[in-house]
Amino acid sequence: MFSEIAFSISIIIIISLASGAAGAMLTERLALKIGMLDTPVGRSSHSVPTPKGGGVGILAAFGLASLAANAPLYFWAPAMVVSLVSYAGDRWELAPAARLFVQIAAALCVVLGYQHEGGVLFDFCSGTVTCVAVCMAAAAVFVAGTANFYNFMDGINGIAALTAINAFLLLGLWSHAYHGPGWVLPLCIAIAASCAGFLPFNFPSARVFMGDVGSILLGFLFGALVLILSENITEAMVLSSFIFPFYSDELVTMCQRLRMGERLTEPHRRHLYQVVANEGGVAHWKVTAGYVLFQLAAGLSCWAAWRGLSGLAAWLLFIIWFFLFAVVDNRVKAAFLHQANE
């Protein structure tokens, strides 16, 4: 039995690695012909036109793994739609409102399908129509929001792929340890492996960008799996900590921009990782390495606190990590942005 499982996992890893690499390789070669070049603009962290949409190989690996692992239709089909629409957005300009509508609709499909299959998402509700509707809306916003957060954080070499490798392996381990659905572990392994196959084309230097097709997909899948694997709000918090720097950077930056009177829909490059890489002149690989180390420290420590102490301890640690990030964020931005304006 063990040898059969090991063989199956090996096949998943090999196929997913190859898919991730093939998607990046084909995009690099065909980008000019199919109009998939990312031309630098004022807010970009790169200086030369670079092929984008290389995450299509991650999408292919996800589709194959979903079928092989017998993942439920309500999970993989909406995610595929969101990713394909995002791929169209990599090629053509699509209205943000239209893309957000698709993402929220897809997230609602996941939420409804999961609950119909016996999920525990609304077990704490009073059972009233209003309470259930609020929970559904909140869950859909969380999934769609995570998809966009992930996309916004995909701005320097390697950060999206390396974060995904760690995050989905942690989700897979959680699912295995606490008896999650049988399809989750192989799917998480496939996603992590496909990102590993893509990584050499994007890190430490970028020959190809993942594009929205990959980053939106990864964020959507992560948010959906958090809902499926958590039985209460504390577990959802612990699972969310597996991409802690992404949530922290986006939320802190949003608050800063609102305080400055900026519209959140306007393009910018005020994320901490962008400021450090651009105004600070720090090499992309160093910034990415810092974020990945922070990701592992926050995620593993919150998991350990929840497992070894209590849910309250995990919440306190989560808040402390967020406070520390906010302090560092404010100080670093004050220093680098002040130097840049002199």
N, C-alpha and C positions, 0 to 999 in steps of 0.2 A: 504493500500500500504506500509506504513512504517513498519507495523508488518511483512509483507511478506519479505521485504528486510532484516530486522533484523534477521528473522528466517533463511534466506538463508546464511547470513554472519556467523551466529552462527554455522550452519552445516559445512561451509567451515573451520572455525577455529577449530572445534572439530576434523574433519577428518584429517586436516593438522597437528595438534598437535600430534595426534595418529600416523600418518605416520612418522613424524620426530623421535618420540620416538621409534617406532617399528624398524625403520632402524638401529638406534644406538644399540638397544638391541640385535637384531639378529646378527649384526656384532660382537658385544662383545662376544656372545656365540659361533659363528661359525668361528671366525677369524683364529684360528689355523688350522681348517680342510680345509679351502679354501685358505690358504696362504695369509692372509691379515693382517700380523703383521708388524708394522713399527719398525725396529730394529735401535737403536740409532747409529749415526755416529758422526764424529768430529764436524759437524756443527749443530747437533740437539740441541733442547732446552729441551729434555726429556732424562731420564737416564735409563728407562726400556722399553722392547718391549711392544708396545701398539697396539691394533686393529685399523685398518684404513679402510676407505671406509664407515664410518657411515653415510655420507651424501647421501647414496642411498635412505634413507627415504625422504629427501628433494626433490630428483629427482622424486620419486613416487608422492609426494604431488603436485609438479609442473605439472606433466602429467595429474593427475586427475583434477586439477583446470583449466588447459588449456582447457580440453574437456568440463567441466561444464560451464565455462565462455564463451565458443565459441571463444577462442582466434584464430587469423588467423594462418593457417598452416605455412606460411612463418616465423612466429615468434617461435612457439613452436617446430616444427620438427627439424630445425637446432640446436636449443639448446639441444634437447634430444640427437642428434647424438654426439655433442661435449661432453656432460656429460657421455654418454656410452663409448666413446673412452677413456675418462679420467678414468673411472672405470676400463677399461682394463689396463690402465697405472698404476693404483694402484696395480693391481695383477701381471702384467708382465712389464718388461722394454720395453717401446716403444721409438723409436727414437724421440728426440725433434723436429726434422725437420718435421717428419710425423705428429706429433700432431699439430704443428703450421700450417701446410698446411690444415688440417681438420678444425681448428679453423677459419682461414681466409676464406676458402671456405664457411663455415657455415655463417660467418658474411656477406659475399657478398650476400648470399641467403636472409638474413634478409633485407639488404639494398635494393636489387632489388625488393623484394616483397613489402616492405613498399612504395617505390616510385611508383610501379605499382598500388598500392591501392590508390594513390592520395596524397602521402606524400609530405612534403614541403622541404625535405632535399636539393634539388638542385635548389630551387626557385631563389637563388641569383646568380646562374651560368649564364654565357653569352649564354648558350645553345649550345656551341660548343662541339664536341665530346671529345676534349682534356680536357676541363673544367669539364665535367661530369665524365670522367674517373678518373681524379685526385680526385674529391670529393668522388667518390665511393671507391677508394683505401684508402683515408684518413679515411672515415667512417668505413671501414672494419678493418683497422689497429687499430682504436680507440676501437672497440668492442673486437677484439682479444687481444689487449694490456691490456684492462681493465680486461679481464678474467685472464690473466697471472699475472697482478699486484695483483689481489685479491688472487690468489694462493700463490704468494710469501709472502704475508702478513699473511698467515694462518700458523703461526709458534709457537704460544703460546696459552694456554688454553682460550677458549671463545672468542677470538678476532674476528674470522670470523663470528661466529653465532650472537654475540651481535651487531656487525657492520651491519650485514644484517637486523636484526630486525628493527633497527632505519632507515636504508637507504630505505628499501622497504616500510615501513610505510610512510616515507616522500614522496616517489615517488607516493604512492597511494593517499595521501592527495593532492599533486600537481595536479594529474590527475583529482581528484574529483572537486577541486577548479576551474580549468581552462578548464573543459569540455573535458578531454582527452577521448580516446576510452573507451566504457563502460566495456570492458573486463579487463582493466588494474587494477582497484581498487580491485576487488575480487582476481585477481591473486597475487597482491602485498600482500594482507592480508594472502593468503594461504602460500606464501613463508616465510613471517615473522613468521607465526604460526608454520610452520614446523621447522624453526630454533629454535623457542622457545621450541618445543618438543625435539629437539636434545640436547639443551643446558645443561640440568642437567647431561648428560653423559660426558660432556667435560669441565664443569666449576662449581666450582672453581678448582677442580682436574680433570684430564683427564682419564676416563676409555676407551674412544673411540676417535679417531681422525676423523674429517670430511672427509679427503682425497680429492684428486683432483676431484672426482666425484661430491663433493659438492662445493668446493671453485671455481673451474673453471666455474661450472654452475652459481653460484651466480654472479661472475664477468661478465660473458657473458650476463646474463639477465640484469644486471644493465646497462652495456654499451648500449645494444640494446634499453632499455627503455628510456635512455637519448636521443638517436636519435629520437625515436618515439614521445616523449613528448615535445621536444623543437622545437620552430618555428624559432629560430635564434641562432647565436653563443653565445649571452649573456645568453639566457635561458639555453643553453647547459652547460655553465660555472656554473650557479647557481645549476643546477641539479647535476653536477659533484661534487660540494662542499659537497654533502650529504655523500660522502666517502672521504672527503678531506684528512684525515691523511694517507690513503692508497696511494693516488696519490703522496702526498708530500714526504712520506718516501721513496717510490720507486724511484721517480725522483731524489731526493737529493742523495740517495745512488748510483744510476747509475752514476751521475756526479762525485762523489767522486772516484768511482772505475775506471772510465775512466781517471781521472786525475792521478791516481796512476799507470796507465798502465795495469790494470787488464782486463782480458777478461770477458765480461758480461755473457758468457755462462758457466763460471766456478762457481761451487757451493760456497756459502759463507754464513756468518751470520753477516753481517755488517749493517743490518737495525737497526734503532734506537731502536725499541722494543726488538730486539735480544740482542743488547749490554747492554741495561738496565737490562734485565732479566738474561742474562748469566754472563757477566763481572761485572755488577753492583749488581747482587744477589738480585734484587727486585722481590718480589713474582709476579707470573704471573697475579693474579687477580688484583693487583694494577696497573700493566702496562696496562692491558686491560681496566680497569676503566678509566685510564688517556686518552687513545686513544678514548674511547667512548665519554667522556666529551668533548674532543677537536672536535670530529666529530660533535656533536650537536651544539657546540658553533659556529664553522665555517659555517656549513650548514644553521642553522637557521638565523644567522646574515647576510649571503649573500642573503638569500631569503628575509629577512626583508628590507635590503638596496635596493634590486631590486624593491620590491613592494612599499616601502614607499618613496624612494628617486628617484633613477634613475639607469639605466644600468651602467653608468660610476661609480657611487658610489659603486655598487656591484663589479665591476672590481677592483677598488682601494682597497676595503676591502679584496677581494680574494688575491691580490698581497701582501698586508700587512700580512695576515695570513701565506702565503707561506714564506715570508721573516722571520717572527718570528719563524716558524718551522725550517727553515734552520739554524738560529742562535743557537737555542736551540740544534738542532741536532749536530752541530759542537762542541759546548762547552761540551755537555754531552759525546760525543764520545772521545774527547780529554782527558777528565778527567778519564773515566772508562778504556779506552784502555791503557792509560799511566800507571794507577795503575796495570792493568793486566800484563803489560810487565816488571814491576819492579821486 
